[in-house]
């Protein structure tokens, strides 16, 4: 059961990041007017942030559950069979979690809070956030692909 949740949440997470990167960010670049772009981006990020954090949490918990199940199934042979691949996968997963947290809390949440301040956000500030979200999405997808490859290769 944990394996099914893991696959579903991984699929949803990849879809969420690809959707932000290839659909929403390009649409925002073509939106006219700083206020309209800012308002649209804030609406998107208010849904994106908690969804991504929740999916990362589910991935972490279901992955840990799956490791426990495999250890019980394979006993002492588990480390010999999966040890090195698991170490690499956990390292890559760590970077996925750090990138996701940085994207949500370090970039997006800070931007949303900045829009609520009396000073607001300039057009350059919106462009800067869009670039950061673009670059962090690409980086996250690279690490997600590497993690998936290591997980499937064993």
Buried (B, 14 or more C-beta within 10 A) or exposed (E): EBEEBBEEBBEBBBEBBBBBBEEBBEEBEEBEEBBEBBEBBBEBBEEBBEBBBEBBEBBBBBBEBBBEEBBEEEEEEBEEEBEEEBEBBBEBBEBBBBBBEBBBEBBBBEBBEBBEEEEEBEEEBBBBBBEBBBEBBEBBBBBBEBBBEBBEEE
